[in-house]
Amino acid sequence: MVSEETGLPAEFDDFKRSLERTLMETLPTKRWFGKKSSRIVSVSLRDWCTLSVEGAIYIYAFVDVETDENTLESYFIPLVTANDLERPSRDPHSIRGKLGSWILVDLVEAPYRSVALLEWLAKGGTLKTEHGRISFNSLGLNPHDTLFFKENISTGGVEQSNVSIFFDKKYFMKQYRHLAYGVNPDLEVPEFLTHVAHFEGTPEPSGYAAYDSDRGEALLFAVFEYVENSGDGWTHFTRMLNQNMGQQSRDSLLEDCSQLGYLTAKMHLALSRSMGDPRFDPEPASNRDVEEWRHTYEITLKATMQSCKKALHTDSTHKPLLEKLLKSTARLEGLVADSNLHILLQLTKIRVHGDYHLGQVLKTNKGYIIVDFEGEPLKSLEERRKKGFALKDVAGMLRSISYAANYTLISKRVSHNAVQGWVNQARSRFIDSYWNAVKTLRIVPSEKHDLINLLRVFEAEKALYEVRYELENRPEWVHIPLLALLQLR
């Protein structure tokens, strides 16, 4: 039984201030916090609701975070009473609070409390907040299934951009902590692929919850069918590469690259079908599209160089590489002029994954499936939902395969030539498999050598984005895209 809680303890104002202080300290430690290179100036509780479920108290908190870069971001912090938790978190950075006699923790620390969310999603309905509302929507979630999920509930992805909770290997729920107002492609695209295009290479969405306020609508939770897997592609590739590049692991991973090339082609084939839906129907590329892509590249280059200049003062470890990249600005500007971008006018635009890499595919006993269609986290939802060139996804996966090899093998003191030799084989296997499946479609150039040439500049744009992302989130990894850009010719 779910009921909205109307009587808050008199100590709520103290709780509010305490939560804001706690978040000032803990947010920078969370992977889903997007401004790690900035200093938090203030955290304010903007909206909230409280509800009671079978004796447990939930507080859904919506906070605004202001940084010293004059940015304002919004985050969703779901809290639940933890009086009966058997194993409270030992994490010194866990989000906790006290409200009257209630001890509250982040919902991810009490995953079994998320069963109630499945029940609400299956039944549908709304909950009022102080300044808005939360709607719960089923996309086929079976209410009877939720009765059996009192056990075998686990968490995953705590160190990823979103938090995931798994229900007995039947469903998994994504919690979106960083609020993005508008239509979220992480739900929109897989719903189209599975329900309309009948693409079998991604989990089917089963329900979602959204927060509606004067700022618009933001996705809070989404539930997908669970597909048995052994982990993501990044974990699989790095584990195999750690086996000293033995012949068996090399051959196995090269076959995986072929599988991924074909899977990518199948996804693009599904997204290139005209189904009478203007959100997804392919469109011919125009001069404006080519100029927009050129402009995007130039803006990305400029923003990355600004980030590098800023990092010079804080990152002494990578200072030599950062300085070299800054001196390479003119060369990177010239890549666009040398890449025959006019060939893009032969192509059609489609919806794309947008943030495609090894961490976005899961290894199954039948190959791979694709997940996480949210798009690049540094871009707005409007930008992520734009139709674009399929080459963006191809370049993203090629960069990721190279990333995995460099991340794993350099640390094992494998020679640069050996690393690059394997990367070249892996790239060829992926590109050949992809090309053979889509070469008759207008999502790629009619000549393979034009595809290879264009991928060079698409990969450069991706690597520039990676530099900014790593400086914001994992500065200890920034040498990987820096080296890639310095070696690109």
C-alpha positions as CSV (number, residue, x, y, z in Angstrom):
1,M,0.0,0.0,0.0
2,V,1.4,3.4,-1.1
3,S,0.3,6.6,0.6
4,E,1.6,10.2,0.3
5,E,3.0,11.4,3.6
6,T,1.4,14.6,4.7
7,G,2.9,15.1,8.2
8,L,6.6,15.8,8.1
9,P,8.5,15.9,11.4
10,A,9.2,19.4,12.8
11,E,12.9,18.6,12.2
12,F,12.5,18.7,8.4
13,D,14.2,22.1,8.1
14,D,17.2,20.7,10.0
15,F,17.1,17.7,7.7
16,K,17.0,19.9,4.6
17,R,20.1,21.9,5.7
18,S,21.9,18.7,6.8
19,L,21.2,17.0,3.4
20,E,22.5,20.1,1.6
21,R,25.7,20.1,3.6
22,T,26.1,16.3,3.1
23,L,25.7,16.6,-0.7
24,M,28.3,19.4,-0.8
25,E,30.8,16.9,0.4
26,T,29.6,13.7,-1.3
27,L,28.4,14.7,-4.7
28,P,32.0,15.2,-6.1
29,T,32.7,11.5,-5.3
30,K,29.8,10.2,-7.4
31,R,30.4,9.0,-10.9
32,W,27.0,10.4,-11.9
33,F,28.0,13.9,-10.8
34,G,29.0,15.7,-14.0
35,K,31.1,18.6,-12.8
36,K,34.1,17.0,-11.0
37,S,36.5,19.6,-12.3
38,S,34.4,22.4,-10.7
39,R,34.0,23.4,-7.1
40,I,30.4,23.2,-5.7
41,V,29.3,26.6,-4.4
42,S,25.9,25.7,-3.2
43,V,23.4,22.8,-3.0
44,S,19.7,23.6,-2.5
45,L,16.7,21.3,-2.0
46,R,14.3,22.5,-4.7
47,D,11.5,20.0,-4.6
48,W,10.6,16.8,-2.7
49,C,7.9,14.4,-1.8
50,T,7.6,11.9,1.0
51,L,5.6,8.6,0.9
52,S,5.1,5.6,3.1
53,V,5.2,2.0,1.8
54,E,4.8,-0.9,4.1
55,G,6.2,1.0,7.0
56,A,9.2,2.4,5.1
57,I,9.5,6.2,4.5
58,Y,10.7,7.4,1.1
59,I,11.9,10.9,0.4
60,Y,12.5,11.8,-3.2
61,A,14.7,14.9,-3.2
62,F,15.4,17.2,-6.2
63,V,18.4,19.4,-5.7
64,D,20.0,22.2,-7.6
65,V,23.8,22.4,-7.6
66,E,25.7,25.6,-8.4
67,T,29.4,25.5,-9.2
68,D,32.2,28.1,-9.4
69,E,31.8,28.0,-13.2
70,N,28.3,29.6,-12.8
71,T,26.6,26.4,-13.9
72,L,23.4,25.1,-12.4
73,E,22.6,21.4,-12.6
74,S,19.7,19.4,-11.1
75,Y,20.0,16.0,-9.5
76,F,17.5,13.4,-8.2
77,I,18.4,11.9,-4.8
78,P,16.0,9.0,-3.7
79,L,16.2,8.3,0.0
80,V,14.6,5.6,2.1
81,T,14.5,4.8,5.9
82,A,17.3,2.4,6.8
83,N,16.5,1.4,10.4
84,D,16.3,-2.3,9.5
85,L,19.3,-2.4,7.1
86,E,21.4,-5.5,8.0
87,R,24.6,-4.2,6.3
88,P,24.8,-0.4,6.3
89,S,27.3,1.0,3.9
90,R,30.8,1.5,5.1
91,D,31.4,4.0,2.3
92,P,32.4,7.3,4.0
93,H,30.9,9.1,1.0
94,S,27.5,7.5,1.2
95,I,24.5,9.8,1.2
96,R,22.8,9.7,4.5
97,G,20.5,11.9,6.6
98,K,18.5,11.9,9.9
99,L,14.9,13.2,10.1
100,G,13.4,12.9,13.5
101,S,13.6,9.2,14.4
102,W,14.2,8.2,10.7
103,I,17.6,7.3,9.4
104,L,17.6,7.8,5.6
105,V,20.0,6.4,3.1
106,D,20.4,6.5,-0.7
107,L,18.0,4.0,-2.3
108,V,21.0,2.2,-3.9
109,E,22.0,1.1,-0.3
110,A,18.6,-0.5,0.2
111,P,17.9,-2.0,-3.2
112,Y,15.1,-4.3,-1.9
113,R,13.1,-1.1,-1.3
114,S,13.0,-0.7,-5.1
115,V,10.4,-3.4,-5.4
116,A,7.8,-0.8,-4.5
117,L,8.9,1.2,-7.6
118,L,8.2,-1.8,-9.8
119,E,4.8,-2.2,-8.3
120,W,4.0,1.5,-8.9
121,L,5.3,1.3,-12.5
122,A,3.1,-1.8,-13.2
123,K,0.0,-0.2,-11.8
124,G,0.6,3.4,-13.1
125,G,-0.5,6.6,-11.5
126,T,1.0,9.8,-10.1
127,L,2.6,11.2,-7.0
128,K,2.5,14.9,-6.1
129,T,5.7,16.7,-5.0
130,E,5.8,20.1,-3.4
131,H,6.1,21.8,-6.8
132,G,5.4,19.2,-9.4
133,R,4.5,15.5,-9.8
134,I,5.9,12.1,-10.6
135,S,4.1,9.9,-13.1
136,F,4.5,6.1,-13.2
137,N,4.0,4.4,-16.6
138,S,3.9,0.7,-17.7
139,L,5.1,-0.4,-21.1
140,G,4.1,-4.0,-20.5
141,L,5.4,-4.6,-17.0
142,N,3.4,-7.4,-15.5
143,P,2.0,-6.5,-12.0
144,H,2.1,-10.2,-11.0
145,D,5.9,-10.4,-11.6
146,T,6.6,-7.8,-9.0
147,L,5.1,-10.0,-6.2
148,F,8.1,-12.3,-6.5
149,F,11.0,-9.9,-6.2
150,K,11.5,-9.8,-2.5
151,E,14.7,-11.7,-2.9
152,N,17.6,-11.8,-5.4
153,I,17.8,-8.0,-5.8
154,S,21.2,-6.6,-6.5
155,T,22.8,-3.3,-7.5
156,G,25.2,-2.6,-10.4
157,G,26.6,0.4,-12.1
158,V,27.1,2.4,-9.0
159,E,30.3,3.7,-10.6
160,Q,28.6,4.5,-13.9
161,S,26.7,7.6,-15.0
162,N,23.5,6.0,-13.8
163,V,22.6,3.6,-11.1
164,S,21.2,0.1,-11.9
165,I,19.2,-2.3,-9.8
166,F,18.6,-5.9,-10.9
167,F,15.5,-7.9,-10.0
168,D,16.1,-11.7,-10.1
169,K,17.5,-11.6,-13.6
170,K,14.1,-10.7,-15.0
171,Y,14.2,-6.9,-15.1
172,F,16.8,-4.2,-14.4
173,M,16.0,-0.6,-13.4
174,K,18.1,2.4,-14.3
175,Q,17.9,5.4,-12.0
176,Y,18.8,8.7,-13.6
177,R,20.4,10.9,-11.0
178,H,21.4,13.8,-13.3
179,L,18.1,15.4,-14.3
180,A,17.8,16.2,-18.0
181,Y,14.6,17.9,-19.0
182,G,13.0,16.8,-22.3
183,V,12.5,13.5,-24.2
184,N,15.3,11.1,-23.1
185,P,16.6,8.9,-26.0
186,D,17.6,6.3,-23.5
187,L,13.9,5.3,-23.4
188,E,12.8,6.7,-26.7
189,V,15.2,4.8,-29.0
190,P,15.0,1.3,-27.5
191,E,11.2,1.7,-27.4
192,F,11.2,2.3,-31.1
193,L,13.8,-0.4,-31.9
194,T,12.0,-3.1,-30.0
195,H,8.3,-2.2,-30.3
196,V,8.3,-0.7,-33.9
197,A,11.4,-1.9,-35.8
198,H,11.5,-5.3,-34.0
199,F,15.3,-5.1,-33.5
200,E,16.3,-7.9,-31.2
201,G,19.7,-6.6,-30.3
202,T,18.7,-4.4,-27.3
203,P,16.6,-5.0,-24.1
204,E,12.9,-4.1,-24.3
205,P,11.7,-1.3,-22.1
206,S,8.9,-2.3,-19.7
207,G,8.1,0.9,-17.8
208,Y,9.3,4.3,-16.6
209,A,8.8,7.1,-14.1
210,A,9.1,10.8,-15.0
211,Y,9.3,14.0,-13.0
212,D,7.2,16.9,-14.2
213,S,7.8,20.5,-13.0
214,D,7.9,24.0,-14.3
215,R,11.2,23.1,-16.0
216,G,9.7,20.3,-18.0
217,E,9.7,16.6,-17.8
218,A,12.7,14.5,-16.8
219,L,13.2,10.7,-16.7
220,L,13.8,9.3,-13.2
221,F,13.5,5.5,-13.6
222,A,13.3,3.1,-16.6
223,V,12.8,-0.6,-16.4
224,F,14.1,-3.0,-19.1
225,E,13.9,-6.7,-19.6
226,Y,17.0,-8.5,-18.3
227,V,19.2,-10.4,-20.8
228,E,21.6,-12.9,-19.3
229,N,25.2,-11.7,-19.9
230,S,28.7,-12.0,-18.6
231,G,29.4,-8.3,-18.4
232,D,30.0,-5.4,-20.7
233,G,32.3,-5.4,-23.7
234,W,34.9,-3.3,-22.1
235,T,35.3,-5.8,-19.2
236,H,35.5,-8.7,-21.7
237,F,38.0,-7.0,-24.0
238,T,40.3,-5.8,-21.2
239,R,40.2,-9.2,-19.4
240,M,41.1,-11.0,-22.7
241,L,43.8,-8.5,-23.5
242,N,45.3,-9.0,-20.0
243,Q,46.0,-12.6,-21.0
244,N,49.4,-11.5,-22.5
245,M,48.0,-11.3,-26.0
246,G,48.1,-15.1,-26.5
247,Q,47.1,-16.3,-29.9
248,Q,43.8,-17.7,-28.6
249,S,42.7,-14.5,-27.0
250,R,43.8,-12.5,-30.0
251,D,41.7,-14.6,-32.4
252,S,38.7,-14.6,-30.0
253,L,38.7,-10.9,-29.7
254,L,39.1,-10.4,-33.5
255,E,36.0,-12.5,-34.0
256,D,34.2,-10.4,-31.4
257,C,35.2,-7.3,-33.5
258,S,33.5,-8.9,-36.5
259,Q,30.4,-9.6,-34.4
260,L,30.3,-6.1,-33.2
261,G,30.6,-4.7,-36.7
262,Y,27.6,-6.8,-37.8
263,L,25.5,-5.9,-34.8
264,T,26.2,-2.2,-35.4
265,A,25.1,-2.6,-39.0
266,K,21.9,-4.3,-37.9
267,M,21.1,-1.5,-35.5
268,H,21.7,1.1,-38.2
269,L,19.6,-0.9,-40.6
270,A,16.7,-0.8,-38.1
271,L,17.2,2.9,-37.6
272,S,17.3,3.6,-41.3
273,R,13.9,2.1,-42.1
274,S,11.1,4.6,-43.0
275,M,8.3,3.7,-40.6
276,G,6.2,6.9,-40.9
277,D,7.6,8.3,-37.7
278,P,9.2,11.8,-38.2
279,R,11.3,11.3,-35.1
280,F,13.1,8.3,-36.8
281,D,12.5,8.4,-40.5
282,P,15.8,8.9,-42.4
283,E,16.5,12.2,-44.1
284,P,18.9,13.2,-46.9
285,A,21.9,15.1,-45.7
286,S,22.1,18.8,-46.8
287,N,24.9,21.4,-47.1
288,R,23.6,22.7,-43.8
289,D,24.1,19.3,-42.1
290,V,27.7,19.2,-43.4
291,E,28.4,22.7,-42.2
292,E,26.8,21.9,-38.9
293,W,29.1,18.9,-38.5
294,R,32.1,21.0,-39.4
295,H,31.0,23.6,-36.9
296,T,30.5,21.0,-34.2
297,Y,34.0,19.7,-34.9
298,E,35.4,23.2,-34.6
299,I,33.5,23.9,-31.4
300,T,34.6,20.6,-29.9
301,L,38.2,21.4,-30.8
302,K,38.0,24.8,-29.3
303,A,36.3,23.6,-26.1
304,T,38.9,20.8,-25.7
305,M,41.8,23.1,-26.1
306,Q,40.3,25.4,-23.4
307,S,39.9,22.4,-21.1
308,C,43.5,21.5,-21.8
309,K,44.7,25.0,-21.0
310,K,42.8,24.9,-17.7
311,A,44.2,21.5,-16.9
312,L,47.8,22.7,-17.3
313,H,47.5,24.4,-13.9
314,T,46.2,21.3,-12.1
315,D,47.5,18.2,-13.9
316,S,51.3,18.1,-13.7
317,T,51.4,14.4,-14.7
318,H,50.0,15.0,-18.1
319,K,51.3,18.5,-18.7
320,P,53.8,17.5,-21.5
321,L,51.1,15.8,-23.5
322,L,48.6,18.6,-22.9
323,E,51.2,21.1,-24.2
324,K,51.9,19.0,-27.2
325,L,48.2,18.8,-28.1
326,L,47.8,22.6,-27.7
327,K,50.7,23.0,-30.2
328,S,48.8,20.6,-32.6
329,T,45.7,22.9,-32.9
330,A,46.5,23.9,-36.5
331,R,47.0,20.3,-37.6
332,L,43.7,19.2,-36.1
333,E,42.0,22.1,-37.8
334,G,43.4,21.0,-41.1
335,L,42.0,17.4,-40.8
336,V,38.5,18.7,-41.8
337,A,39.8,20.3,-44.9
338,D,41.6,17.2,-45.9
339,S,38.7,14.8,-45.4
340,N,36.4,15.5,-48.4
341,L,33.4,16.2,-46.2
342,H,31.4,16.9,-49.3
343,I,31.0,13.1,-49.6
344,L,28.6,13.4,-46.6
345,L,26.1,15.0,-49.0
346,Q,25.7,11.5,-50.6
347,L,24.4,10.1,-47.3
348,T,21.2,9.9,-45.4
349,K,20.9,11.0,-41.7
350,I,19.4,8.6,-39.2
351,R,19.0,8.5,-35.4
352,V,22.2,7.0,-33.9
353,H,23.3,5.6,-30.6
354,G,25.4,8.7,-30.0
355,D,27.7,7.4,-27.3
356,Y,28.7,4.0,-28.7
357,H,31.6,2.2,-27.1
358,L,32.5,-1.2,-25.5
359,G,30.9,-0.2,-22.2
360,Q,27.5,0.1,-24.1
361,V,27.4,-3.5,-25.3
362,L,26.9,-6.7,-23.1
363,K,28.5,-10.0,-23.9
364,T,25.9,-12.9,-24.1
365,N,26.1,-16.5,-25.1
366,K,24.9,-15.5,-28.6
367,G,27.2,-12.5,-29.1
368,Y,26.4,-9.0,-27.9
369,I,23.4,-6.7,-27.2
370,I,23.4,-2.9,-27.2
371,V,22.4,-0.8,-24.2
372,D,22.4,2.8,-22.9
373,F,21.0,5.0,-25.7
374,E,21.2,8.1,-23.5
375,G,23.9,9.8,-25.7
376,E,26.9,11.8,-24.8
377,P,26.4,13.2,-21.3
378,L,28.0,16.6,-22.0
379,K,25.4,17.3,-24.7
380,S,21.8,18.5,-24.3
381,L,18.9,16.2,-24.9
382,E,18.0,18.2,-28.0
383,E,21.5,17.6,-29.4
384,R,21.5,13.9,-28.5
385,R,18.1,13.4,-30.3
386,K,19.2,15.0,-33.6
387,K,19.6,12.7,-36.7
388,G,23.1,12.4,-37.8
389,F,25.6,10.3,-39.6
390,A,26.0,6.6,-38.8
391,L,29.7,7.0,-39.0
392,K,29.6,8.6,-35.6
393,D,28.7,5.3,-34.0
394,V,31.3,3.4,-36.1
395,A,34.0,5.9,-35.0
396,G,32.9,5.6,-31.4
397,M,33.4,1.8,-31.3
398,L,36.7,2.0,-33.2
399,R,37.9,4.5,-30.6
400,S,36.8,2.2,-27.8
401,I,38.5,-0.9,-29.2
402,S,41.7,1.2,-29.4
403,Y,41.1,2.5,-25.9
404,A,40.8,-1.0,-24.5
405,A,44.0,-2.1,-26.1
406,N,46.0,0.9,-25.0
407,Y,44.6,1.0,-21.5
408,T,45.4,-2.7,-20.9
409,L,48.5,-3.4,-22.9
410,I,50.5,-0.2,-22.1
411,S,50.2,-1.0,-18.4
412,K,51.6,-4.5,-19.2
413,R,54.6,-2.9,-21.0
414,V,53.7,-4.3,-24.4
415,S,55.5,-2.4,-27.1
416,H,53.6,0.3,-28.9
417,N,54.2,-1.4,-32.3
418,A,52.6,-4.6,-30.9
419,V,49.6,-2.7,-29.5
420,Q,49.1,-0.8,-32.8
421,G,49.4,-4.0,-34.8
422,W,46.6,-5.7,-33.0
423,V,44.5,-2.5,-33.0
424,N,44.8,-2.3,-36.8
425,Q,43.7,-6.0,-37.2
426,A,40.7,-5.3,-34.9
427,R,39.7,-2.2,-36.8
428,S,39.8,-4.0,-40.1
429,R,37.6,-6.9,-38.8
430,F,35.0,-4.4,-37.4
431,I,35.0,-2.2,-40.5
432,D,34.8,-5.2,-43.0
433,S,31.9,-6.8,-41.1
434,Y,30.0,-3.5,-40.9
435,W,30.7,-2.5,-44.5
436,N,29.6,-5.8,-46.0
437,A,26.2,-5.5,-44.2
438,V,25.5,-1.8,-45.1
439,K,27.4,-1.0,-48.3
440,T,24.3,-0.9,-50.5
441,L,22.7,1.7,-48.2
442,R,23.1,5.4,-48.3
443,I,24.2,5.6,-44.6
444,V,27.8,5.0,-45.8
445,P,29.8,6.3,-48.9
446,S,29.6,4.2,-52.0
447,E,33.3,3.6,-51.9
448,K,35.1,1.9,-49.0
449,H,38.2,4.2,-49.2
450,D,35.9,7.2,-48.7
451,L,34.5,5.5,-45.6
452,I,38.0,5.0,-44.2
453,N,39.0,8.6,-45.0
454,L,35.9,10.1,-43.3
455,L,36.2,7.9,-40.3
456,R,39.6,9.5,-39.6
457,V,38.0,12.9,-38.9
458,F,35.0,11.4,-37.1
459,E,37.4,9.5,-34.8
460,A,39.3,12.8,-34.2
461,E,36.1,14.5,-33.1
462,K,35.4,11.6,-30.8
463,A,38.9,11.7,-29.3
464,L,38.6,15.4,-28.7
465,Y,35.4,14.8,-26.8
466,E,37.1,12.0,-24.8
467,V,39.8,14.4,-23.7
468,R,37.2,16.8,-22.2
469,Y,35.3,13.9,-20.7
470,E,38.3,12.4,-19.0
471,L,39.5,15.7,-17.7
472,E,36.0,16.1,-16.1
473,N,35.6,12.6,-14.8
474,R,38.8,10.4,-14.9
475,P,41.8,12.6,-15.4
476,E,44.1,9.7,-14.8
477,W,42.9,8.2,-18.1
478,V,43.3,11.4,-20.2
479,H,46.7,10.2,-21.7
480,I,44.9,7.7,-23.9
481,P,42.9,10.1,-26.1
482,L,45.7,12.6,-25.9
483,L,48.1,10.1,-27.4
484,A,45.6,9.1,-30.1
485,L,45.2,12.7,-31.2
486,L,48.9,13.3,-31.2
487,Q,49.5,10.2,-33.4
488,L,46.6,11.0,-35.8
489,R,47.8,12.0,-39.3
